[in-house]
């Protein structure tokens, strides 16, 4: 059995102000909180042990800031790739969950039941977000390198659920646990899951 020619580590950005206030970010942005930035710094010893050669990041500020904190500690440069940005929630980008539920009662739950066809605010479906990010995953891979990719929860789920053949439905058991987890994808020659939920 061949070893993967490249490993990509998927990592969610640090905690933001919007995470704490219950706002959906999507393509809108929100800065890391001071505690969020400190938490990212605490991940770097474990990330250093992974032997990453490079870092790529979504172009949204929260992912860039997270990647820059890690890059400074590991002595690496950050490659920005817009195709790793979060799923676009259209007109619902930046709304609070409370406001969203008041504006469209039951809509979020109805969309969740659509699995890969989940779409809100005339934004992207999960399927469209996946079609955007899969080429980026291959584009960032380098033979023999281990690349850390700082991205978003929705994008990580799209990649992992696709590779595991999941339907993205609410009745499926949860498999991704917590924010401070690293997920490894092998790229030989097609993407495959190597390891999930490495605690940092």
ROSE-4610 file (N, C-alpha, C; in Angstrom, 1 decimal, always signed):
// ROSE-4610
residu = [X/X/X/X/X/X/X/X/X/X/X/X/X/X/X/X/X/X/X/X/X/X/X/X/X/X/X/X/X/X/X/X/X/X/X/X/X/X/X/X/X/X/X/X/X/X/X/X/X/X/X/X/X/X/X/X/X/X/X/X/X/X/X/X/X/X/X/X/X/X/X/X/X/X/X/X/X/X/X/X/X/X/X/X/X/X/X/X/X/X/X/X/X/X/X/X/X/X/X/X/X/X/X/X/X/X/X/X/X/X/X/X/X/X/X/X/X/X/X/X/X/X/X/X/X/X/X/X/X/X/X/X/X/X/X/X/X/X/X/X/X/X/X/X/X/X/X/X/X/X/X/X/X/X/X/X/X/X/X/X/X/X/X/X/X/X/X/X/X/X/X/X/X/X/X/X/X/X/X/X/X/X/X/X/X/X/X/X/X/X/X/X/X/X/X/X/X/X/X/X/X/X/X/X/X/X/X/X/X/X/X/X/X/X/X/X/X/X/X/X/X/X/X/X/X/X/X/X/X/X/X/X/X/X/X/X/X/X/X/X/X/X/X/X/X/X/X/X/X/X/X/X/X/X/X/X/X/X/X/X/X/X/X/X/X/X/X/X/X/X/X/X/X/X/X/X/X/X/X/X/X/X/X/X/X/X/X/X/X/X/X/X/X/X/X/X/X/X/X/X/X/X/X/X/X/X/X/X/X/X/X/X/X/X/X/X/X/X/X/X/X/X/X/X/X/X/X/X/X/X/X/X/X/X/X/X/X/X/X/X/X/X/X/X/X/X/X/X/X/X/X/X/X/X/X/X/X/X/X/X/X/X/X/X/X/X/X/X/X/X/X/X/X/X/X/X/X/X/X/X/X/X/X/X/X/X/X/X/X/X/X/X/X/X/X/X/X/X/X/X/X/X/X/X/X/X/X/X/X/X/X/X/X/X/X/X/X/X/X/X/X/X/X/X/X/X/X/X/X/X/X/X/X/X/X/X/X/X/X/X/X/X/X/X/X/X/X/X/X/X/X/X/X/X/X/X/X/X/X/X/X/X/X/X/X/X/X/X/X/X/X/X/X/X/X/X/X/X/X/X/X/X/X/X/X/X/X/X/X/X/X/X/X/X/X/X/X/X/X/X/X/X/X/X/X/X/X/X/X/X/X/X/X/X/X/X/X/X/X/X/X/X/X/X/X/X/X/X/X/X/X/X/X/X/X/X/X/X/X/X/X/X/X/X/X/X/X/X/X/X/X/X/X/X/X/X/X/X/X/X/X/X/X/X/X/X/X/X/X/X/X/X/X/X/X/X/X/X/X/X/X/X/X/X/X/X/X/X/X/X/X/X/X/X/X/X/X/X/X/X]
num = [1/1/1/2/2/2/3/3/3/4/4/4/5/5/5/6/6/6/7/7/7/8/8/8/9/9/9/10/10/10/11/11/11/12/12/12/13/13/13/14/14/14/15/15/15/16/16/16/17/17/17/18/18/18/19/19/19/20/20/20/21/21/21/22/22/22/23/23/23/24/24/24/25/25/25/26/26/26/27/27/27/28/28/28/29/29/29/30/30/30/31/31/31/32/32/32/33/33/33/34/34/34/35/35/35/36/36/36/37/37/37/38/38/38/39/39/39/40/40/40/41/41/41/42/42/42/43/43/43/44/44/44/45/45/45/46/46/46/47/47/47/48/48/48/49/49/49/50/50/50/51/51/51/52/52/52/53/53/53/54/54/54/55/55/55/56/56/56/57/57/57/58/58/58/59/59/59/60/60/60/61/61/61/62/62/62/63/63/63/64/64/64/65/65/65/66/66/66/67/67/67/68/68/68/69/69/69/70/70/70/71/71/71/72/72/72/73/73/73/74/74/74/75/75/75/76/76/76/77/77/77/78/78/78/79/79/79/80/80/80/81/81/81/82/82/82/83/83/83/84/84/84/85/85/85/86/86/86/87/87/87/88/88/88/89/89/89/90/90/90/91/91/91/92/92/92/93/93/93/94/94/94/95/95/95/96/96/96/97/97/97/98/98/98/99/99/99/100/100/100/101/101/101/102/102/102/103/103/103/104/104/104/105/105/105/106/106/106/107/107/107/108/108/108/109/109/109/110/110/110/111/111/111/112/112/112/113/113/113/114/114/114/115/115/115/116/116/116/117/117/117/118/118/118/119/119/119/120/120/120/121/121/121/122/122/122/123/123/123/124/124/124/125/125/125/126/126/126/127/127/127/128/128/128/129/129/129/130/130/130/131/131/131/132/132/132/133/133/133/134/134/134/135/135/135/136/136/136/137/137/137/138/138/138/139/139/139/140/140/140/141/141/141/142/142/142/143/143/143/144/144/144/145/145/145/146/146/146/147/147/147/148/148/148/149/149/149/150/150/150/151/151/151/152/152/152/153/153/153/154/154/154/155/155/155/156/156/156/157/157/157/158/158/158/159/159/159/160/160/160/161/161/161/162/162/162/163/163/163/164/164/164/165/165/165/166/166/166/167/167/167/168/168/168/169/169/169/170/170/170/171/171/171/172/172/172/173/173/173/174/174/174/175/175/175/176/176/176/177/177/177/178/178/178/179/179/179/180/180/180/181/181/181/182/182/182/183/183/183/184/184/184/185/185/185/186/186/186/187/187/187/188/188/188/189/189/189/190/190/190/191/191/191/192/192/192/193/193/193/194/194/194/195/195/195/196/196/196/197/197/197/198/198/198/199/199/199/200/200/200]
x = [+0.9/+0.0/+0.9/+0.6/+1.4/+1.1/+2.1/+1.9/+1.3/+0.5/+0.0/+1.1/+1.1/+2.1/+2.1/+1.0/+0.9/-0.2/+0.0/-1.0/-1.4/-2.8/-3.3/-4.1/-3.7/-4.3/-5.4/-6.6/-7.7/-8.0/-7.9/-8.1/-9.0/-10.0/-10.9/-10.2/-10.6/-10.1/-10.4/-9.8/-10.0/-11.4/-11.7/-13.0/-13.1/-14.2/-14.4/-15.5/-15.6/-16.7/-18.0/-18.2/-19.5/-19.8/-18.8/-19.1/-19.7/-19.2/-19.6/-21.0/-21.3/-22.6/-23.7/-23.4/-24.4/-24.8/-23.8/-24.1/-23.5/-24.2/-23.7/-22.7/-21.6/-20.5/-20.6/-20.5/-20.5/-19.4/-19.8/-18.8/-18.6/-19.4/-19.1/-17.9/-17.4/-16.2/-16.4/-15.6/-15.6/-14.2/-13.6/-12.2/-12.2/-11.0/-10.8/-10.9/-11.4/-11.4/-10.0/-9.6/-8.3/-8.1/-9.1/-9.0/-8.9/-9.6/-9.5/-8.1/-7.4/-6.1/-5.1/-5.3/-4.5/-4.6/-5.9/-6.1/-5.4/-5.4/-4.7/-3.2/-2.6/-1.2/-0.9/-1.9/-1.7/-1.7/-2.2/-2.2/-0.9/+0.0/+1.2/+2.2/+2.4/+3.3/+2.9/+1.6/+1.0/+1.1/+0.9/+1.0/+2.4/+3.3/+4.8/+5.2/+4.6/+5.0/+4.4/+3.5/+2.9/+3.9/+4.9/+5.9/+5.3/+4.5/+3.9/+5.0/+5.0/+6.0/+5.4/+4.1/+3.5/+2.1/+1.6/+0.2/-0.5/-1.8/-2.7/-3.9/-4.6/-5.7/-6.8/-8.0/-9.1/-8.7/-9.3/-9.0/-9.8/-10.8/-11.5/-10.6/-10.8/-9.9/-9.7/-10.7/-10.6/-9.7/-9.7/-8.8/-7.4/-7.3/-5.9/-5.2/-5.9/-5.4/-4.9/-5.8/-5.4/-4.1/-4.1/-3.0/-1.7/-1.8/-0.6/-0.1/-0.9/-0.4/+0.4/-0.2/+0.5/+1.8/+1.7/+2.9/+4.0/+3.7/+4.8/+5.5/+4.7/+5.3/+6.1/+5.7/+6.3/+7.3/+7.4/+8.4/+8.0/+6.8/+6.3/+5.5/+5.4/+4.6/+3.2/+2.3/+0.9/+0.5/-0.1/-0.6/-2.1/-2.6/-4.1/-4.8/-5.9/-6.7/-8.2/-8.8/-10.2/-11.1/-10.8/-11.7/-11.9/-11.1/-11.3/-12.2/-12.8/-13.6/-14.9/-15.6/-16.8/-17.9/-18.9/-20.1/-20.7/-21.2/-21.9/-23.4/-23.8/-25.2/-26.0/-25.5/-26.2/-26.7/-27.9/-28.5/-28.5/-28.2/-28.2/-26.8/-25.8/-24.5/-24.5/-24.0/-23.9/-25.1/-26.2/-27.4/-27.2/-27.9/-27.9/-28.8/-28.6/-29.5/-30.9/-30.9/-32.2/-33.0/-32.3/-33.0/-33.4/-32.5/-32.8/-34.1/-34.2/-35.3/-36.6/-36.5/-37.7/-38.1/-37.2/-37.5/-38.1/-37.6/-38.0/-38.2/-39.2/-39.4/-39.4/-38.6/-38.6/-37.7/-37.2/-36.5/-35.2/-34.4/-33.1/-33.3/-34.3/-34.5/-34.9/-35.7/-36.1/-34.9/-34.0/-32.8/-31.8/-31.7/-30.8/-31.3/-32.6/-33.1/-32.8/-32.3/-32.0/-30.6/-29.8/-28.5/-27.6/-27.1/-26.1/-26.7/-28.0/-28.7/-29.1/-28.7/-28.9/-28.4/-29.3/-29.0/-29.8/-29.2/-29.9/-29.6/-30.6/-30.4/-29.9/-30.3/-29.9/-28.3/-27.7/-26.2/-25.9/-24.8/-24.3/-25.0/-25.2/-25.6/-24.3/-24.4/-23.3/-22.6/-23.4/-22.8/-22.0/-22.4/-21.7/-20.4/-20.5/-19.2/-18.2/-18.7/-17.8/-17.1/-17.9/-17.4/-16.3/-16.5/-15.5/-14.2/-14.3/-13.1/-12.3/-13.0/-12.2/-11.0/-11.2/-10.1/-9.0/-9.4/-8.4/-7.6/-8.2/-7.5/-6.4/-6.8/-5.8/-4.7/-5.1/-4.2/-3.1/-3.5/-2.6/-1.7/-2.0/-1.2/+0.2/+1.2/+2.6/+3.2/+3.8/+4.4/+5.3/+5.1/+6.0/+5.8/+4.9/+4.7/+3.5/+3.6/+2.4/+2.0/+0.7/+0.2/-0.9/-0.8/-1.9/-2.8/-4.1/-5.1/-6.0/-6.0/-6.9/-8.1/-9.2/-10.5/-11.6/-12.8/-14.0/-14.8/-15.6/-16.4/-17.2/-17.9/-18.7/-17.9/-16.7/-15.9/-15.2/-14.8/-14.2/-15.2/-16.4/-17.5/-17.8/-17.8/-18.0/-17.0/-15.7/-14.6/-14.7/-14.8/-14.8/-16.0/-17.2/-18.4/-18.4/-17.9/-17.8/-16.9/-15.7/-14.8/-15.3/-16.1/-16.7/-18.0/-18.5/-19.7/-21.0/-20.9/-22.1/-23.1/-24.3/-25.4/-25.7/-24.9/-25.0/-26.4/-27.0/-28.3/-28.3/-29.3/-29.2/-29.2/-29.7/-29.8/-28.4/-27.5/-26.2/-25.4/-24.7/-24.0/-22.8/-22.6/-21.5/-20.2/-19.3/-17.9/-16.8/-17.1/-16.1/-16.3/-15.3/-15.5/-14.7/-15.3/-14.6/-13.8/-13.5/-12.8/-11.3/-10.7/-9.2/-8.9/-9.4/-9.1/-8.5/-7.6/-7.0/-7.4/-7.7/-8.2/-7.2/-6.7/-5.7/-6.3/-6.0/-6.5/-5.3/-5.2/-4.1/-4.5/-3.5/-3.7/-2.9/-3.2/-2.5/-3.4/-3.8/-3.7/-5.0/-6.0/-7.3/-7.4/-8.1/-8.2/-8.8/-8.3/-8.9/-8.6/-9.5/-9.3/-8.2/-7.3/-6.2/-6.5/-6.8/-7.1/-8.0/-8.9/-9.8/-9.6/-9.9/-10.1/-8.7/-7.6/-6.4/-6.5/-6.4/-6.5/-5.3/-5.4/-4.3/-4.1]
y = [-1.2/+0.0/+1.2/+2.1/+3.3/+4.3/+5.0/+6.1/+7.3/+8.2/+9.3/+10.2/+10.7/+11.6/+13.0/+13.3/+14.6/+14.4/+15.2/+15.2/+16.6/+16.8/+18.1/+18.0/+18.9/+19.0/+20.1/+19.7/+20.7/+21.2/+22.5/+23.1/+24.3/+24.3/+25.4/+26.6/+27.8/+29.0/+29.2/+30.1/+30.3/+31.0/+31.1/+31.6/+33.1/+33.5/+34.9/+35.6/+36.9/+37.6/+37.1/+36.8/+36.4/+35.0/+34.1/+32.8/+33.0/+34.0/+34.2/+34.9/+35.6/+36.4/+35.6/+34.5/+33.7/+34.2/+34.8/+35.3/+34.3/+34.1/+33.3/+34.1/+33.6/+34.4/+34.1/+32.9/+32.7/+33.5/+34.3/+35.1/+36.5/+36.8/+38.0/+37.6/+38.6/+38.3/+38.9/+38.4/+38.8/+38.5/+39.4/+39.1/+38.0/+37.4/+36.5/+37.3/+36.7/+37.3/+37.1/+37.9/+37.8/+36.3/+35.8/+34.4/+33.4/+33.7/+32.9/+32.9/+34.1/+34.1/+33.4/+33.5/+32.8/+31.3/+30.9/+29.5/+28.9/+29.7/+29.3/+29.1/+30.1/+29.9/+28.7/+28.3/+27.1/+25.8/+25.9/+24.7/+24.5/+25.5/+25.4/+24.3/+24.0/+22.8/+21.5/+21.2/+20.0/+20.1/+21.3/+21.4/+21.3/+21.8/+21.6/+20.2/+19.3/+17.9/+17.2/+17.8/+17.2/+17.4/+18.3/+18.4/+19.1/+20.1/+20.8/+21.6/+21.5/+22.3/+23.6/+23.7/+24.9/+25.1/+26.3/+26.7/+27.4/+26.9/+27.7/+28.1/+29.1/+29.6/+30.2/+30.1/+30.8/+32.3/+33.1/+34.5/+35.3/+34.7/+35.5/+35.8/+37.0/+37.5/+36.5/+35.9/+35.0/+33.8/+33.3/+32.2/+32.7/+33.9/+34.5/+34.8/+35.4/+35.7/+34.4/+33.4/+32.1/+31.6/+31.6/+31.0/+31.8/+33.1/+34.0/+33.7/+33.5/+33.2/+31.9/+30.9/+29.6/+29.7/+30.4/+30.5/+31.2/+32.2/+32.9/+32.0/+31.2/+30.2/+29.1/+28.7/+27.6/+28.0/+29.3/+29.8/+29.5/+29.5/+29.2/+30.4/+30.4/+31.4/+30.9/+31.8/+31.5/+31.7/+30.7/+30.8/+31.0/+32.1/+32.4/+31.7/+31.1/+30.4/+30.7/+31.6/+32.0/+30.8/+29.8/+28.7/+27.9/+28.2/+27.5/+28.4/+29.4/+30.2/+29.5/+29.9/+29.3/+29.2/+28.4/+28.3/+29.7/+30.2/+31.5/+31.3/+32.0/+32.0/+33.1/+33.8/+34.8/+35.9/+36.3/+37.4/+37.1/+35.9/+35.5/+35.6/+35.9/+36.1/+37.2/+37.0/+38.0/+38.1/+37.4/+37.5/+36.7/+37.1/+36.3/+35.1/+34.0/+32.9/+33.3/+34.1/+34.5/+35.3/+36.2/+37.0/+36.2/+35.2/+34.3/+33.5/+32.9/+32.1/+33.0/+34.2/+35.1/+35.5/+35.7/+36.1/+35.0/+33.8/+32.6/+31.4/+31.4/+30.2/+28.9/+28.0/+26.6/+26.4/+27.5/+27.4/+26.7/+27.1/+26.5/+24.9/+24.5/+23.1/+22.4/+23.0/+22.5/+22.3/+23.3/+23.2/+22.1/+22.0/+20.9/+19.6/+19.4/+18.1/+17.8/+18.8/+18.7/+18.1/+17.9/+17.4/+18.2/+17.6/+18.3/+19.5/+19.5/+20.6/+21.8/+21.7/+22.8/+24.1/+25.1/+26.4/+27.5/+28.6/+29.7/+31.0/+31.9/+33.3/+33.4/+32.4/+32.4/+32.3/+31.7/+31.6/+30.2/+29.6/+28.4/+27.2/+26.1/+24.9/+24.2/+23.3/+22.5/+21.8/+21.3/+20.6/+21.6/+22.8/+23.8/+24.2/+24.3/+24.6/+23.5/+22.2/+21.1/+21.2/+21.4/+21.5/+22.6/+23.6/+24.7/+24.3/+23.6/+23.4/+22.1/+21.1/+19.9/+20.2/+21.1/+21.4/+22.2/+23.0/+23.7/+22.8/+21.7/+20.7/+20.1/+19.7/+19.1/+20.1/+21.4/+22.4/+22.7/+22.6/+22.9/+21.8/+20.6/+19.4/+19.5/+19.2/+19.1/+17.8/+17.1/+15.7/+15.8/+14.9/+14.8/+15.8/+16.8/+17.8/+17.5/+18.1/+18.1/+19.6/+19.9/+21.2/+21.4/+22.4/+22.8/+23.8/+23.5/+24.3/+24.9/+26.2/+26.8/+27.3/+26.7/+26.9/+27.0/+26.6/+26.8/+25.5/+25.5/+24.3/+23.7/+24.6/+24.1/+23.4/+24.0/+23.5/+22.2/+22.1/+20.9/+19.7/+20.0/+19.0/+18.6/+19.5/+19.1/+18.2/+18.5/+17.6/+16.2/+16.2/+14.9/+14.1/+14.7/+14.0/+13.4/+14.2/+13.7/+12.5/+12.6/+11.5/+10.2/+10.4/+9.2/+8.7/+9.4/+9.0/+9.3/+10.3/+10.6/+11.5/+11.4/+12.1/+13.5/+13.9/+15.2/+15.4/+14.4/+14.5/+14.5/+15.1/+15.3/+14.0/+12.9/+11.7/+10.9/+11.4/+10.7/+11.1/+10.1/+10.4/+11.4/+12.3/+13.2/+12.5/+13.0/+12.4/+13.4/+14.7/+15.7/+16.4/+16.4/+16.8/+18.0/+19.1/+20.2/+21.1/+22.3/+23.2/+22.9/+22.5/+22.3/+20.9/+20.5/+19.2/+19.4/+18.6/+18.6/+17.3/+17.4/+16.3/+16.1/+14.9/+14.7/+14.0/+14.5/+14.0/+13.6/+12.4/+12.0/+12.3/+12.5/+12.9/+12.0/+10.7/+9.7/+8.7/+8.8/+10.0/+10.9/+10.2/+10.9/+11.2/+12.2/+12.5/+11.3/+11.1/+10.1/+10.5/+10.1/+10.4/+9.6/+10.2/+9.5/+9.4/+10.5/+10.5/+11.7/+11.5/+12.6/+12.9/+14.1/+14.5/+14.4/+14.8/+14.9/+16.1/+15.8/+16.9/+17.8/+19.1/+20.0/+20.6]
z = [+0.0/+0.0/+0.0/-0.9/-1.1/+0.1/+0.5/+1.4/+0.7/+1.3/+0.6/+0.1/-1.1/-1.6/-0.9/-0.3/+0.4/+1.5/+2.6/+3.7/+3.8/+3.9/+4.2/+5.5/+6.5/+7.7/+7.7/+8.1/+8.1/+9.5/+9.7/+11.0/+10.9/+11.8/+11.9/+12.5/+12.1/+12.7/+14.2/+14.8/+16.3/+16.5/+17.8/+18.2/+17.8/+17.3/+16.9/+17.7/+17.6/+18.3/+17.9/+16.6/+16.1/+16.6/+16.8/+17.4/+18.8/+19.6/+20.9/+21.0/+20.0/+20.0/+19.3/+18.7/+18.0/+16.6/+15.9/+14.6/+13.6/+12.5/+11.4/+10.6/+10.3/+9.6/+8.1/+7.6/+6.2/+5.6/+4.5/+3.9/+4.5/+5.6/+6.4/+7.3/+8.0/+8.8/+10.2/+11.1/+12.5/+13.1/+13.9/+14.4/+15.4/+15.6/+16.7/+18.0/+19.0/+20.3/+20.9/+21.9/+22.5/+23.0/+23.6/+24.1/+23.0/+21.9/+20.7/+20.1/+20.1/+19.6/+20.5/+21.8/+22.8/+22.6/+22.4/+22.2/+21.0/+19.9/+18.7/+19.0/+19.7/+20.1/+20.9/+21.7/+22.5/+21.6/+20.4/+19.5/+18.9/+18.9/+18.0/+18.4/+19.7/+19.9/+19.3/+19.4/+18.8/+17.3/+16.7/+15.2/+14.8/+15.6/+15.2/+15.1/+16.0/+16.0/+14.8/+14.1/+12.9/+11.7/+11.8/+10.7/+9.5/+9.6/+8.4/+7.7/+6.4/+5.6/+5.1/+5.1/+4.6/+5.2/+5.1/+5.6/+4.5/+4.3/+3.4/+4.2/+3.8/+4.5/+3.6/+4.0/+3.4/+3.4/+2.5/+2.5/+3.5/+4.2/+5.2/+6.4/+7.0/+8.0/+9.2/+9.6/+10.8/+10.6/+9.3/+9.0/+8.7/+8.1/+7.8/+9.2/+10.1/+11.4/+12.1/+12.1/+12.8/+12.1/+10.8/+10.1/+10.3/+10.4/+10.7/+12.1/+13.1/+14.4/+14.4/+13.7/+13.7/+12.9/+11.7/+10.8/+11.5/+12.3/+13.1/+14.0/+14.7/+15.7/+15.0/+13.8/+13.1/+12.1/+11.9/+10.9/+9.5/+9.1/+7.8/+7.2/+5.9/+5.2/+4.9/+4.8/+4.5/+3.1/+2.4/+1.1/+1.3/+0.6/+0.7/-0.5/-0.2/-1.3/-1.0/-1.8/-1.6/-1.7/-2.3/-2.5/-1.2/-0.2/+1.1/+2.1/+1.5/+2.4/+2.7/+3.8/+4.3/+3.2/+3.4/+2.6/+2.6/+1.5/+1.4/+1.8/+2.8/+3.3/+2.7/+1.6/+0.9/+1.8/+1.7/+2.5/+4.0/+4.4/+5.8/+6.4/+5.6/+6.1/+7.2/+8.3/+9.4/+10.3/+10.0/+10.8/+12.1/+13.1/+14.4/+14.1/+14.8/+14.7/+15.2/+16.2/+16.8/+15.7/+15.0/+14.0/+12.8/+12.5/+11.4/+11.6/+12.9/+13.2/+13.3/+13.7/+13.8/+12.4/+11.5/+10.1/+9.3/+9.5/+8.7/+9.6/+10.4/+11.3/+10.6/+11.1/+10.6/+9.3/+8.7/+7.5/+7.7/+8.8/+9.0/+9.2/+10.0/+10.2/+8.9/+8.1/+6.8/+5.9/+5.9/+5.0/+5.5/+6.8/+7.4/+6.9/+6.8/+6.3/+4.8/+4.1/+2.7/+2.5/+3.5/+3.4/+2.5/+1.5/+0.6/-0.1/-0.2/-0.9/+0.0/+1.3/+2.2/+1.6/+1.6/+1.0/+1.7/+2.1/+2.8/+2.2/+2.2/+1.7/+0.3/-0.6/-2.0/-2.1/-1.1/-1.2/-1.9/-1.4/-2.0/-1.3/-2.0/-1.3/-0.8/+0.1/+0.5/-0.6/-1.6/-2.7/-3.6/-3.7/-4.5/-3.8/-2.4/-1.7/-1.8/-1.8/-2.0/-3.4/-4.4/-5.8/-5.9/-5.1/-5.1/-4.4/-3.3/-2.4/-2.9/-3.5/-3.9/-4.8/-5.9/-6.7/-5.9/-4.9/-4.1/-3.3/-2.8/-2.0/-2.8/-4.1/-5.0/-5.4/-5.6/-6.0/-4.9/-3.6/-2.6/-2.2/-2.6/-2.3/-3.1/-2.4/-3.0/-2.6/-3.6/-3.3/-2.2/-1.2/-0.1/+1.0/+0.8/+1.8/+2.7/+3.9/+4.8/+4.9/+4.5/+4.4/+5.4/+6.2/+7.2/+6.4/+6.4/+5.8/+6.9/+7.1/+8.1/+7.3/+7.7/+7.0/+8.0/+7.6/+8.4/+8.6/+9.6/+10.0/+8.8/+8.1/+7.0/+5.9/+5.6/+4.6/+5.0/+6.3/+6.8/+6.8/+7.2/+7.1/+5.7/+4.8/+3.4/+2.9/+3.2/+2.7/+3.3/+4.7/+5.4/+5.1/+5.1/+4.8/+3.4/+2.5/+1.1/+1.0/+1.6/+1.6/+2.2/+3.2/+4.0/+3.4/+2.4/+1.7/+2.6/+3.4/+4.2/+3.4/+3.9/+3.2/+3.8/+4.9/+5.5/+6.1/+6.7/+7.3/+8.8/+9.4/+10.9/+11.7/+11.1/+11.9/+11.9/+11.0/+11.0/+12.3/+12.9/+14.1/+13.9/+14.9/+14.8/+14.8/+13.9/+13.9/+14.1/+14.0/+14.2/+15.6/+16.4/+17.8/+18.2/+18.6/+19.2/+18.2/+18.7/+17.8/+17.7/+18.8/+18.8/+18.3/+17.1/+16.5/+15.1/+14.8/+13.5/+12.8/+11.5/+10.7/+9.5/+9.2/+8.2/+7.0/+5.8/+4.5/+3.7/+3.2/+2.3/+0.9/+0.1/-1.3/-2.3/-2.3/-3.1/-3.7/-5.0/-5.8/-5.6/-5.0/-4.7/-3.2/-2.8/-1.3/-0.6/+0.6/+1.5/+3.0/+3.9/+5.3/+5.9/+6.5/+7.2/+8.7/+9.3/+10.8/+11.1/+12.0/+12.5/+13.9/+14.3/+15.7/+16.5/+15.9/+16.6/+17.6/+18.9/+19.8/+19.9/+19.9/+20.0/+21.3]
